[in-house]
């Protein structure tokens, strides 16, 4: 039997694929990018006028935020582009690359914060007081609001989670600056600044590690988090007339859509079309598989394509 695609059922699986697609986050991206850009301009102006290196450094860091948001937004836009003869899946995978990029970006950023903090232990810098606190308070509001707008999408979409993490991490950094600033103004404990920085680094690292691991796995075609391949295999094995299940593969096409290919050996193949229709619907409804390609075999030939040790 040749390969049987589920083209007859494609409209159904496609419809769901975009029901939780991050279309509604256009406002969140626009809001975050515009507000952060205005904030950067204000920081640069005040940094130059007030001769504050801390403000200019923070402005530089905020540029990385805007860049992270822009990349995540471009990935959402690319993910909606139609497939072509050259790119038969379209640009869906760009959301995985964007999530991976944002995770790496965050790790580089906290590495820089940690390096700076460790150096400050040996030569404590006087922390510029009130101006830095005011700027950090504005930072909490802007980044906190932007993070809040991405909050609902962070569960279903790793790319949106990357944007959320970026904004939330910055709000936490700003909060740390405010707390340290007030305590230092009150007590004069200059050492508190690098200590707070290192605590924040640990908090952000713990959050970013999951994002990095998941986006890295998806970029290597691992089974997406939340999909249990052994349950899918059990479900397929227990179908009537199915004798054997092999070459089962599940991978993420994007940060929101999963695909599956499988070979089934059946004792009878008269009702293939009905079975395929039932299968694509149930794989979609029970396991969140958007695109299923199922090859039915009658078991009269050995599948020579099966690699050693395949599922």
LOMARTOR-67367 format. One record per atom (N, C-alpha, C): atom name; residue number from 1; x, z, y. Coordinates in pm, whole numbers. Layout:
N
name resi px pz py
CA NUM X Z Y
...
//
This chain:
311
name resi px pz py
N 1 85 0 -121
CA 1 0 0 0
C 1 88 0 124
N 2 50 -76 218
CA 2 129 -82 341
C 2 98 37 430
N 3 167 40 541
CA 3 147 151 634
C 3 12 134 703
N 4 -61 241 715
CA 4 -194 234 776
C 4 -196 319 901
N 5 -203 256 1014
CA 5 -207 333 1140
C 5 -351 369 1172
N 6 -367 465 1260
CA 6 -503 509 1291
C 6 -552 446 1419
N 7 -533 317 1433
CA 7 -570 252 1559
C 7 -720 266 1586
N 8 -800 272 1477
CA 8 -945 285 1494
C 8 -981 417 1560
N 9 -892 515 1549
CA 9 -926 648 1600
C 9 -843 683 1723
N 10 -776 585 1777
CA 10 -679 614 1883
C 10 -744 667 2008
N 11 -863 614 2038
CA 11 -929 658 2162
C 11 -954 809 2157
N 12 -990 855 2038
CA 12 -1018 999 2025
C 12 -892 1081 2049
N 13 -785 1046 1981
CA 13 -667 1131 1992
C 13 -603 1119 2130
N 14 -620 1004 2191
CA 14 -562 987 2325
C 14 -635 1071 2427
N 15 -769 1076 2410
CA 15 -849 1150 2508
C 15 -803 1294 2518
N 16 -779 1355 2402
CA 16 -739 1496 2404
C 16 -599 1512 2461
N 17 -515 1417 2432
CA 17 -375 1427 2474
C 17 -362 1454 2622
N 18 -461 1410 2698
CA 18 -449 1428 2843
C 18 -543 1534 2896
N 19 -616 1602 2806
CA 19 -709 1702 2857
C 19 -635 1822 2912
N 20 -519 1856 2849
CA 20 -441 1964 2910
C 20 -312 1908 2968
N 21 -313 1779 2995
CA 21 -196 1719 3061
C 21 -187 1777 3201
N 22 -65 1787 3256
CA 22 -49 1861 3381
C 22 -88 1782 3506
N 23 -200 1709 3498
CA 23 -242 1628 3612
C 23 -278 1716 3731
N 24 -337 1833 3702
CA 24 -387 1918 3810
C 24 -275 1991 3884
N 25 -150 1973 3842
CA 25 -42 2048 3906
C 25 22 1971 4021
N 26 -36 1858 4057
CA 26 15 1781 4172
C 26 19 1867 4298
N 27 -88 1945 4319
CA 27 -93 2032 4436
C 27 17 2136 4432
N 28 36 2197 4313
CA 28 138 2302 4299
C 28 277 2247 4330
N 29 306 2127 4276
CA 29 437 2066 4302
C 29 454 2034 4451
N 30 351 1971 4509
CA 30 358 1934 4651
C 30 374 2056 4740
N 31 295 2159 4711
CA 31 297 2284 4786
C 31 437 2347 4779
N 32 489 2358 4656
CA 32 621 2420 4637
C 32 733 2344 4706
N 33 729 2213 4693
CA 33 837 2131 4751
C 33 833 2138 4904
N 34 713 2122 4962
CA 34 702 2121 5109
C 34 740 2258 5167
N 35 683 2366 5112
CA 35 711 2500 5165
C 35 859 2536 5152
N 36 917 2506 5035
CA 36 1059 2538 5014
C 36 1149 2457 5106
N 37 1111 2333 5131
CA 37 1192 2248 5220
C 37 1189 2303 5363
N 38 1068 2342 5409
CA 38 1057 2402 5544
C 38 1143 2529 5550
N 39 1134 2610 5445
CA 39 1209 2736 5438
C 39 1361 2710 5446
N 40 1406 2606 5376
CA 40 1550 2570 5378
C 40 1594 2535 5520
N 41 1512 2453 5587
CA 41 1546 2411 5725
C 41 1556 2533 5816
N 42 1458 2626 5803
CA 42 1459 2749 5885
C 42 1585 2832 5855
N 43 1617 2845 5726
CA 43 1735 2923 5687
C 43 1863 2863 5743
N 44 1874 2731 5735
CA 44 1996 2664 5786
C 44 2009 2687 5936
N 45 1897 2671 6009
CA 45 1900 2690 6156
C 45 1942 2834 6190
N 46 1876 2932 6128
CA 46 1908 3072 6156
C 46 2047 3110 6105
N 47 2087 3050 5994
CA 47 2220 3076 5938
C 47 2329 3030 6033
N 48 2308 2912 6093
CA 48 2408 2859 6188
C 48 2406 2940 6318
N 49 2282 2966 6370
CA 49 2270 3041 6497
C 49 2322 3184 6481
N 50 2291 3247 6367
CA 50 2329 3388 6349
C 50 2462 3403 6278
N 51 2528 3291 6247
CA 51 2657 3293 6179
C 51 2649 3371 6048
N 52 2539 3348 5974
CA 52 2517 3424 5850
C 52 2546 3337 5728
N 53 2651 3373 5656
CA 53 2688 3301 5535
C 53 2583 3325 5426
N 54 2525 3444 5424
CA 54 2424 3478 5322
C 54 2304 3385 5333
N 55 2260 3358 5457
CA 55 2145 3270 5477
C 55 2177 3128 5435
N 56 2297 3080 5470
CA 56 2335 2944 5433
C 56 2349 2931 5281
N 57 2402 3036 5217
CA 57 2415 3035 5070
C 57 2277 3031 5004
N 58 2184 3108 5061
CA 58 2048 3110 5006
C 58 1979 2975 5024
N 59 2005 2912 5139
CA 59 1949 2778 5164
C 59 2002 2680 5060
N 60 2131 2690 5030
CA 60 2191 2604 4927
C 60 2126 2626 4791
N 61 2099 2753 4761
CA 61 2035 2786 4634
C 61 1891 2731 4630
N 62 1822 2739 4743
CA 62 1684 2690 4747
C 62 1675 2538 4732
N 63 1783 2469 4768
CA 63 1786 2323 4747
C 63 1775 2295 4596
N 64 1839 2380 4515
CA 64 1831 2361 4369
C 64 1688 2381 4319
N 65 1614 2471 4386
CA 65 1472 2489 4351
C 65 1392 2364 4376
N 66 1411 2309 4494
CA 66 1337 2188 4531
C 66 1371 2076 4433
N 67 1499 2065 4401
CA 67 1544 1963 4306
C 67 1478 1983 4169
N 68 1473 2109 4124
CA 68 1408 2141 3996
C 68 1261 2101 3995
N 69 1191 2130 4106
CA 69 1049 2094 4117
C 69 1031 1942 4121
N 70 1118 1875 4196
CA 70 1109 1728 4207
C 70 1126 1664 4068
N 71 1227 1711 3993
CA 71 1252 1655 3860
C 71 1134 1678 3767
N 72 1077 1800 3770
CA 72 961 1831 3685
C 72 841 1743 3723
N 73 822 1720 3854
CA 73 710 1639 3901
C 73 729 1492 3861
N 74 851 1443 3875
CA 74 880 1304 3834
C 74 850 1287 3685
N 75 886 1389 3605
CA 75 861 1383 3460
C 75 711 1375 3431
N 76 630 1451 3506
CA 76 484 1446 3488
C 76 434 1306 3520
N 77 484 1250 3631
CA 77 443 1116 3674
C 77 487 1009 3572
N 78 611 1021 3525
CA 78 662 926 3425
C 78 582 933 3295
N 79 543 1056 3258
CA 79 469 1076 3134
C 79 336 1004 3132
N 80 284 968 3251
CA 80 154 900 3257
C 80 169 749 3254
N 81 292 701 3264
CA 81 313 555 3265
C 81 278 496 3129
N 82 219 378 3132
CA 82 174 315 3008
C 82 294 271 2923
N 83 279 274 2789
CA 83 386 223 2702
C 83 409 73 2726
N 84 530 29 2698
CA 84 563 -113 2714
C 84 625 -164 2584
N 85 658 -291 2578
CA 85 723 -346 2459
C 85 858 -281 2436
N 86 923 -244 2545
CA 86 1056 -182 2536
C 86 1043 -33 2503
N 87 951 35 2572
CA 87 929 179 2550
C 87 790 199 2492
N 88 782 196 2359
CA 88 650 196 2295
C 88 578 330 2307
N 89 652 437 2338
CA 89 589 566 2365
C 89 577 592 2515
N 90 612 494 2597
CA 90 616 519 2741
C 90 732 611 2775
N 91 712 697 2876
CA 91 818 790 2919
C 91 781 934 2887
N 92 701 953 2782
CA 92 651 1088 2752
C 92 764 1190 2738
N 93 875 1148 2677
CA 93 984 1243 2648
C 93 1053 1292 2775
N 94 1029 1226 2887
CA 94 1094 1271 3012
C 94 1059 1416 3044
N 95 940 1463 3000
CA 95 903 1603 3027
C 95 992 1699 2948
N 96 1036 1656 2828
CA 96 1127 1739 2747
C 96 1263 1746 2816
N 97 1311 1631 2864
CA 97 1441 1627 2933
C 97 1437 1712 3061
N 98 1324 1705 3130
CA 98 1309 1783 3254
C 98 1313 1933 3225
N 99 1244 1976 3119
CA 99 1244 2118 3082
C 99 1386 2163 3045
N 100 1456 2077 2972
CA 100 1594 2107 2932
C 100 1684 2116 3056
N 101 1667 2021 3147
CA 101 1745 2020 3271
C 101 1720 2148 3351
N 102 1593 2186 3363
CA 102 1560 2307 3441
C 102 1618 2432 3377
N 103 1620 2437 3243
CA 103 1679 2553 3174
C 103 1829 2561 3201
N 104 1897 2447 3190
CA 104 2042 2443 3215
C 104 2071 2481 3360
N 105 1989 2425 3450
CA 105 2001 2451 3593
C 105 1992 2601 3623
N 106 1893 2667 3560
CA 106 1874 2811 3581
C 106 1993 2890 3529
N 107 2047 2849 3413
CA 107 2163 2919 3358
C 107 2285 2905 3449
N 108 2304 2785 3505
CA 108 2416 2763 3599
C 108 2396 2852 3723
N 109 2271 2857 3772
CA 109 2242 2938 3892
C 109 2271 3086 3868
N 110 2226 3139 3752
CA 110 2250 3282 3729
C 110 2397 3308 3697
N 111 2465 3207 3643
CA 111 2610 3220 3622
C 111 2681 3238 3755
N 112 2638 3161 3855
CA 112 2697 3170 3989
C 112 2667 3307 4052
N 113 2543 3355 4033
CA 113 2507 3487 4087
C 113 2592 3597 4021
N 114 2609 3587 3888
CA 114 2687 3687 3815
C 114 2833 3688 3860
N 115 2889 3568 3876
CA 115 3029 3555 3920
C 115 3049 3620 4058
N 116 2956 3589 4148
CA 116 2960 3644 4284
C 116 2949 3797 4280
N 117 2858 3847 4194
CA 117 2835 3992 4185
C 117 2960 4064 4134
N 118 3022 4007 4031
CA 118 3142 4069 3972
C 118 3255 4074 4075
N 119 3268 3967 4154
CA 119 3373 3965 4258
C 119 3346 4069 4366
N 120 3218 4095 4391
CA 120 3183 4193 4495
C 120 3216 4336 4455
N 121 3226 4362 4325
CA 121 3265 4496 4282
C 121 3407 4529 4328
N 122 3495 4429 4319
CA 122 3635 4454 4358
C 122 3652 4457 4509
N 123 3573 4374 4580
CA 123 3581 4378 4727
C 123 3440 4376 4785
N 124 3379 4494 4798
CA 124 3240 4500 4847
C 124 3226 4437 4985
N 125 3126 4350 4997
CA 125 3096 4287 5127
C 125 2987 4368 5195
N 126 2999 4387 5325
CA 126 2887 4453 5393
C 126 2763 4362 5384
N 127 2654 4418 5339
CA 127 2533 4336 5322
C 127 2464 4325 5457
N 128 2450 4200 5504
CA 128 2382 4177 5631
C 128 2240 4227 5617
N 129 2205 4325 5698
CA 129 2081 4400 5677
C 129 1950 4330 5700
N 130 1892 4353 5821
CA 130 1751 4322 5841
C 130 1718 4174 5827
N 131 1803 4087 5878
CA 131 1774 3942 5872
C 131 1758 3899 5727
N 132 1851 3942 5640
CA 132 1847 3904 5499
C 132 1719 3956 5433
N 133 1681 4078 5469
CA 133 1558 4136 5411
C 133 1436 4053 5452
N 134 1429 4016 5580
CA 134 1314 3937 5629
C 134 1307 3802 5557
N 135 1423 3737 5546
CA 135 1428 3606 5480
C 135 1388 3620 5333
N 136 1438 3726 5267
CA 136 1405 3747 5126
C 136 1255 3774 5108
N 137 1195 3847 5203
CA 137 1050 3871 5195
C 137 972 3740 5203
N 138 1014 3650 5293
CA 138 951 3517 5302
C 138 969 3443 5169
N 139 1091 3457 5113
CA 139 1121 3393 4984
C 139 1029 3442 4872
N 140 1001 3573 4871
CA 140 910 3629 4768
C 140 773 3563 4780
N 141 723 3553 4903
CA 141 589 3497 4926
C 141 584 3350 4882
N 142 680 3270 4928
CA 142 679 3126 4898
C 142 697 3100 4748
N 143 801 3161 4690
CA 143 828 3137 4548
C 143 724 3201 4458
N 144 676 3319 4499
CA 144 572 3387 4421
C 144 443 3306 4419
N 145 403 3253 4535
CA 145 282 3168 4542
C 145 296 3044 4456
N 146 412 2978 4467
CA 146 436 2855 4390
C 146 434 2885 4241
N 147 501 2994 4201
CA 147 502 3033 4059
C 147 360 3059 4010
N 148 280 3126 4095
CA 148 141 3158 4059
C 148 60 3030 4030
N 149 87 2925 4109
CA 149 14 2799 4090
C 149 49 2731 3957
N 150 169 2757 3906
CA 150 210 2699 3777
C 150 176 2788 3658
N 151 127 2909 3689
CA 151 112 3011 3585
C 151 21 2966 3470
N 152 -92 2903 3505
CA 152 -191 2867 3401
C 152 -137 2762 3305
N 153 -42 2678 3352
CA 153 5 2568 3267
C 153 127 2601 3184
N 154 184 2721 3205
CA 154 313 2748 3142
C 154 302 2766 2990
N 155 181 2799 2941
CA 155 162 2819 2796
C 155 159 2685 2722
N 156 89 2586 2778
CA 156 67 2460 2707
C 156 176 2357 2728
N 157 255 2372 2833
CA 157 349 2266 2868
C 157 484 2324 2906
N 158 584 2290 2828
CA 158 719 2344 2851
C 158 777 2299 2985
N 159 743 2179 3028
CA 159 792 2127 3157
C 159 737 2212 3272
N 160 607 2242 3266
CA 160 544 2329 3368
C 160 605 2469 3360
N 161 637 2513 3235
CA 161 699 2645 3221
C 161 836 2647 3288
N 162 909 2535 3281
CA 162 1038 2524 3348
C 162 1024 2542 3498
N 163 923 2475 3556
CA 163 898 2487 3701
C 163 857 2630 3735
N 164 770 2688 3651
CA 164 725 2826 3673
C 164 844 2923 3670
N 165 930 2905 3567
CA 165 1047 2994 3552
C 165 1138 2985 3674
N 166 1158 2864 3724
CA 166 1245 2843 3839
C 166 1194 2922 3960
N 167 1063 2909 3985
CA 167 1003 2977 4101
C 167 997 3129 4080
N 168 959 3171 3959
CA 168 949 3314 3930
C 168 1088 3380 3939
N 169 1189 3310 3888
CA 169 1326 3364 3894
C 169 1368 3387 4039
N 170 1333 3292 4125
CA 170 1370 3306 4265
C 170 1296 3418 4335
N 171 1168 3434 4299
CA 171 1091 3544 4357
C 171 1154 3678 4316
N 172 1199 3687 4189
CA 172 1263 3811 4139
C 172 1395 3837 4214
N 173 1473 3730 4233
CA 173 1600 3744 4307
C 173 1573 3797 4449
N 174 1473 3736 4515
CA 174 1439 3780 4652
C 174 1391 3925 4654
N 175 1313 3963 4553
CA 175 1265 4101 4544
C 175 1383 4197 4530
N 176 1480 4158 4446
CA 176 1601 4239 4429
C 176 1678 4256 4559
N 177 1686 4147 4636
CA 177 1756 4150 4766
C 177 1686 4247 4861
N 178 1552 4242 4863
CA 178 1475 4330 4952
C 178 1496 4477 4914
N 179 1482 4506 4784
CA 179 1497 4646 4739
C 179 1639 4697 4769
N 180 1738 4615 4729
CA 180 1878 4655 4753
C 180 1904 4671 4903
N 181 1850 4578 4981
CA 181 1871 4581 5128
C 181 1819 4709 5190
N 182 1697 4747 5152
CA 182 1638 4870 5207
C 182 1717 4993 5166
N 183 1753 5000 5036
CA 183 1826 5118 4987
C 183 1964 5127 5053
N 184 2029 5010 5071
CA 184 2164 5009 5133
C 184 2154 5053 5280
N 185 2051 5003 5351
CA 185 2032 5044 5491
C 185 2009 5195 5500
N 186 1944 5250 5399
CA 186 1907 5392 5400
C 186 2023 5481 5355
N 187 2100 5434 5253
CA 187 2204 5521 5193
C 187 2346 5475 5222
N 188 2363 5345 5253
CA 188 2498 5291 5273
C 188 2570 5259 5142
N 189 2497 5256 5029
CA 189 2560 5225 4900
C 189 2581 5074 4884
N 190 2697 5027 4929
CA 190 2722 4882 4922
C 190 2730 4831 4777
N 191 2771 4919 4684
CA 191 2786 4876 4543
C 191 2653 4840 4478
N 192 2543 4883 4542
CA 192 2411 4857 4483
C 192 2379 4708 4479
N 193 2428 4635 4577
CA 193 2397 4491 4587
C 193 2441 4414 4461
N 194 2570 4424 4419
CA 194 2608 4353 4296
C 194 2542 4407 4169
N 195 2512 4539 4167
CA 195 2445 4597 4049
C 195 2306 4534 4032
N 196 2230 4529 4143
CA 196 2096 4468 4139
C 196 2106 4321 4097
N 197 2208 4251 4151
CA 197 2228 4110 4116
C 197 2247 4093 3965
N 198 2327 4179 3904
CA 198 2354 4167 3761
C 198 2230 4200 3676
N 199 2152 4297 3720
CA 199 2027 4331 3650
C 199 1934 4209 3652
N 200 1923 4146 3769
CA 200 1839 4026 3784
C 200 1889 3913 3694
N 201 2020 3896 3687
CA 201 2079 3793 3601
C 201 2034 3812 3456
N 202 2038 3937 3409
CA 202 1998 3966 3270
C 202 1850 3933 3249
N 203 1765 3972 3345
CA 203 1621 3946 3335
C 203 1594 3796 3327
N 204 1657 3720 3417
CA 204 1634 3575 3420
C 204 1690 3508 3294
N 205 1806 3557 3248
CA 205 1868 3499 3128
C 205 1775 3512 3008
N 206 1712 3630 2993
CA 206 1622 3653 2879
C 206 1505 3553 2885
N 207 1450 3534 3005
CA 207 1339 3439 3020
C 207 1381 3295 2998
N 208 1500 3261 3045
CA 208 1547 3122 3039
C 208 1589 3083 2898
N 209 1636 3180 2821
CA 209 1688 3148 2688
C 209 1584 3079 2600
N 210 1458 3130 2605
CA 210 1349 3070 2528
C 210 1322 2927 2572
N 211 1322 2906 2703
CA 211 1300 2773 2759
C 211 1409 2676 2713
N 212 1534 2723 2718
CA 212 1648 2640 2678
C 212 1638 2605 2529
N 213 1611 2706 2447
CA 213 1606 2686 2302
C 213 1495 2587 2264
N 214 1377 2609 2324
CA 214 1262 2525 2288
C 214 1280 2381 2336
N 215 1329 2364 2459
CA 215 1347 2227 2511
C 215 1459 2155 2436
N 216 1564 2230 2398
CA 216 1674 2172 2322
C 216 1623 2127 2184
N 217 1543 2214 2120
CA 217 1487 2179 1989
C 217 1397 2055 1997
N 218 1312 2051 2099
CA 218 1222 1935 2114
C 218 1301 1807 2137
N 219 1412 1817 2210
CA 219 1491 1696 2237
C 219 1559 1647 2109
N 220 1572 1736 2008
CA 220 1628 1698 1878
C 220 1519 1676 1772
N 221 1396 1650 1820
CA 221 1283 1620 1731
C 221 1247 1732 1635
N 222 1269 1857 1676
CA 222 1226 1970 1593
C 222 1074 1982 1599
N 223 1018 2055 1501
CA 223 873 2080 1503
C 223 842 2168 1625
N 224 745 2127 1709
CA 224 714 2207 1829
C 224 670 2349 1795
N 225 700 2443 1886
CA 225 656 2582 1868
C 225 504 2583 1855
N 226 454 2670 1769
CA 226 308 2680 1757
C 226 249 2589 1650
N 227 331 2502 1590
CA 227 281 2417 1481
C 227 351 2461 1353
N 228 271 2498 1254
CA 228 326 2546 1127
C 228 322 2432 1025
N 229 439 2374 998
CA 229 445 2256 912
C 229 406 2288 768
N 230 433 2412 722
CA 230 395 2448 584
C 230 243 2452 569
N 231 172 2494 675
CA 231 25 2495 670
C 231 -29 2352 665
N 232 36 2262 741
CA 232 -6 2121 739
C 232 15 2065 598
N 233 129 2097 539
CA 233 160 2046 404
C 233 58 2098 303
N 234 25 2229 312
CA 234 -76 2286 221
C 234 -211 2217 239
N 235 -248 2194 364
CA 235 -375 2128 394
C 235 -379 1988 330
N 236 -271 1913 347
CA 236 -266 1777 292
C 236 -267 1778 139
N 237 -193 1872 79
CA 237 -185 1882 -69
C 237 -321 1915 -130
N 238 -401 1990 -56
CA 238 -530 2034 -110
C 238 -643 1934 -89
N 239 -612 1820 -30
CA 239 -715 1716 -14
C 239 -749 1658 -151
N 240 -879 1628 -174
CA 240 -915 1569 -304
C 240 -844 1435 -324
N 241 -805 1408 -446
CA 241 -736 1284 -489
C 241 -591 1272 -440
N 242 -542 1368 -361
CA 242 -401 1360 -319
C 242 -315 1425 -426
N 243 -222 1346 -482
CA 243 -137 1394 -591
C 243 -5 1450 -537
N 244 46 1390 -429
CA 244 177 1431 -379
C 244 188 1403 -229
N 245 260 1489 -160
CA 245 286 1473 -16
C 245 437 1467 4
N 246 486 1362 68
CA 246 629 1360 98
C 246 657 1288 230
N 247 783 1292 272
CA 247 823 1236 401
C 247 734 1285 515
N 248 708 1415 517
CA 248 626 1472 626
C 248 718 1506 743
N 249 689 1448 858
CA 249 769 1473 979
C 249 675 1507 1094
N 250 708 1610 1169
CA 250 632 1646 1289
C 250 731 1666 1403
N 251 704 1606 1517
CA 251 795 1621 1631
C 251 717 1614 1762
N 252 779 1657 1869
CA 252 714 1653 2000
C 252 742 1521 2070
N 253 636 1449 2104
CA 253 654 1325 2181
C 253 680 1357 2328
N 254 621 1469 2370
CA 254 640 1516 2507
C 254 628 1668 2500
N 255 620 1735 2615
CA 255 605 1881 2611
C 255 461 1921 2583
N 256 369 1825 2571
CA 256 229 1860 2541
C 256 174 1789 2418
N 257 242 1687 2367
CA 257 185 1609 2257
C 257 277 1607 2136
N 258 217 1624 2019
CA 258 294 1621 1894
C 258 253 1499 1811
N 259 348 1445 1736
CA 259 321 1331 1648
C 259 356 1370 1505
N 260 295 1300 1410
CA 260 319 1328 1268
C 260 324 1197 1190
N 261 416 1189 1093
CA 261 412 1080 995
C 261 421 1144 857
N 262 350 1084 762
CA 262 351 1140 626
C 262 315 1031 525
N 263 367 1044 403
CA 263 329 957 291
C 263 245 1040 195
N 264 128 988 158
CA 264 42 1056 60
C 264 26 968 -63
N 265 45 1027 -181
CA 265 16 954 -305
C 265 -121 1000 -352
N 266 -213 902 -372
CA 266 -351 934 -412
C 266 -383 870 -546
N 267 -475 933 -617
CA 267 -517 876 -745
C 267 -617 762 -724
N 268 -696 773 -620
CA 268 -791 665 -588
C 268 -782 631 -441
N 269 -792 502 -409
CA 269 -770 463 -269
C 269 -888 384 -211
N 270 -1003 392 -277
CA 270 -1117 311 -232
C 270 -1168 359 -95
N 271 -1162 490 -70
CA 271 -1219 545 54
C 271 -1111 574 159
N 272 -1005 492 159
CA 272 -894 517 252
C 272 -936 533 397
N 273 -1021 441 443
CA 273 -1056 443 586
C 273 -1128 573 624
N 274 -1221 616 537
CA 274 -1292 741 566
C 274 -1194 858 566
N 275 -1103 859 467
CA 275 -1006 969 459
C 275 -918 972 583
N 276 -871 854 624
CA 276 -782 848 742
C 276 -853 896 867
N 277 -979 859 880
CA 277 -1056 902 997
C 277 -1072 1054 997
N 278 -1107 1108 880
CA 278 -1123 1254 866
C 278 -989 1324 893
N 279 -881 1267 837
CA 279 -749 1328 850
C 279 -702 1335 995
N 280 -713 1221 1065
CA 280 -663 1220 1204
C 280 -742 1318 1289
N 281 -873 1330 1262
CA 281 -955 1423 1340
C 281 -915 1568 1308
N 282 -899 1599 1178
CA 282 -870 1738 1141
C 282 -728 1779 1175
N 283 -633 1686 1161
CA 283 -495 1717 1202
C 283 -490 1747 1351
N 284 -574 1674 1425
CA 284 -581 1692 1569
C 284 -650 1824 1605
N 285 -765 1850 1544
CA 285 -844 1969 1581
C 285 -783 2099 1530
N 286 -729 2096 1408
CA 286 -676 2219 1348
C 286 -530 2247 1386
N 287 -452 2140 1399
CA 287 -306 2160 1414
C 287 -251 2104 1545
N 288 -335 2043 1628
CA 288 -289 1993 1757
C 288 -200 1870 1747
N 289 -219 1788 1642
CA 289 -141 1664 1628
C 289 -212 1552 1703
N 290 -145 1494 1802
CA 290 -208 1389 1883
C 290 -201 1252 1815
N 291 -89 1226 1752
CA 291 -67 1092 1697
C 291 -24 1104 1551
N 292 -113 1068 1460
CA 292 -81 1076 1317
C 292 -67 935 1260
N 293 40 912 1187
CA 293 58 786 1113
C 293 70 823 966
N 294 -25 775 885
CA 294 -33 818 746
C 294 -16 697 655
N 295 79 706 565
CA 295 99 598 468
C 295 43 642 334
N 296 -50 563 283
CA 296 -113 596 155
C 296 -48 512 45
N 297 -11 579 -65
CA 297 45 507 -179
C 297 -35 542 -304
N 298 -40 447 -399
CA 298 -115 474 -521
C 298 -27 538 -627
N 299 101 553 -594
CA 299 191 621 -687
C 299 248 530 -793
N 300 233 396 -775
CA 300 284 303 -875
C 300 428 261 -846
N 301 479 300 -728
CA 301 620 270 -701
C 301 685 393 -642
N 302 817 403 -665
CA 302 890 517 -612
C 302 932 483 -470
N 303 908 576 -378
CA 303 941 546 -237
C 303 1092 558 -217
N 304 1157 446 -210
CA 304 1305 446 -206
C 304 1358 493 -72
N 305 1270 501 28
CA 305 1316 542 162
C 305 1335 693 170
N 306 1289 763 70
CA 306 1292 911 77
C 306 1436 960 72
N 307 1484 1021 183
CA 307 1623 1070 182
C 307 1636 1196 99
N 308 1758 1227 62
CA 308 1784 1351 -14
C 308 1740 1471 69
N 309 1674 1562 3
CA 309 1638 1687 70
C 309 1530 1674 174
N 310 1453 1564 172
CA 310 1346 1553 273
C 310 1228 1637 229
N 311 1142 1664 325
CA 311 1028 1753 296
C 311 929 1680 204
//
